Amino acid sequence: MQKKSQKPQRARDPYEVARRRMVKEQLMAGGIRDPRVLEAMAKIPRHLFVSPGMEVQSYLDRPLPIGDGQTISQPMMVALMSELLEIQPTHRLLEIGTGSGYQTAVLAELCKHVFTIERLKDLSLQARRKLYSCGYSNVTFRIGDGTLGWPQEAPFDGIIATAGAPLVPEALKDQLVIGGRLVIPVGSEETQDLLVLTRTRQGFQQERRTSCRFVKMIGAQGWR
């Protein structure tokens, strides 16, 4: 009698337990409530987006260096900024600072399309390879000055900046739809306030959420 062929087993993810613990003990305990954000971060393999040799630290609640003086934000900050955008599945989003590509992956899980800008070519190319290898096809990449936004693809339903600016770039405000949200760290070179700006027909409503510390946003409407 011929034996039935067995289905190949999927490789076990050695970080699955750490990832689910991160969601429960860091994100949910820290006040993140958006179920779509929690689901996305329980799914995305953050250890693939950190520097080689740092995988065992990838699910700790801390930023990690990714080279070129840049960092991958701590999970709680990624979750908070994603939640503050109030992302819908039909949204088109602009991300300023592709970095490692991890925040990009979270956005790609939640929206229709992500347009992401990174000024450092090597980081952009590395993030592109990682995101494509993870199966994300709803991301468009650009290398350039993120403080100027992406006028050719504007307007956007939401904009997120993963670097700290001295002031909110006017170009980014101009590229939001009415009702759209801009989440951005603004302040000094050392510390910033995480701001949420909502565009209305009368102008912008601004809300401060928390203190934070990001790398500098370099560009024409950022730090020189």
C-alpha positions, 0 to 999 in steps of 0.5 A: 500500500502506498503511503500518503505524502505528508504535508510539509510542516511550517518552520517554527518561529523561535521568536513567536513567544517573545513577540506575543509577550511583547504585545501583552506585557509592553503594548497592552500593559502600556495602554495600546488598545487598537486591536489592528495595531496589536495584531500587526505587531504580534505578526511582524518579525521584528528580529528581522529588522534589527542589526545582525547579532541583536536579534535576542534584544529585538522584543525588548522595549528599547530602541536599537541601533541600525547603523548610520547613526540611526535607530529602530524605535522601541515597540511601544513608540511604534505602537503608539504612533501607529495608533495615533494615526487612526489608520483605516484599511483604505488609507494612503500614508506617508512615512518620513524616515524609512529607517529599518523598515519595521514601522513601515511594515506595521503601516503596510499591515494596516493601510492600503499603501505606504509611501516612505522616504529615507535620506540615507540610500543604504538604509532605504535599500536594506529596508526595501529588501527586508520588506519585500522578503516579508511579502509587502508589495504595498510600499513605495520607496523614495530616497530624498529629503523627507521634510519636503514630503512627496507632493507628487503622491499627495494628499495623504490620509496620514503622515508619520515622522520617525525623526525629531524636527525643530518645527512642524514642516509646512510641506507635510501639513500641506500634504494632508487631506482634510481630517488627516493626521500628522504624528511627529516629534518636535523639539530640541536636538535632545528631546521632543514632544510627540505631537498629533496634528489634525487638519480641519477646514479651519486649520490644524488642531494640535495635541501633545501626547508624550515626551520622546527622543528621536534622531534628528530630522535632517532637511530643508524644513528640518535640522540643517 
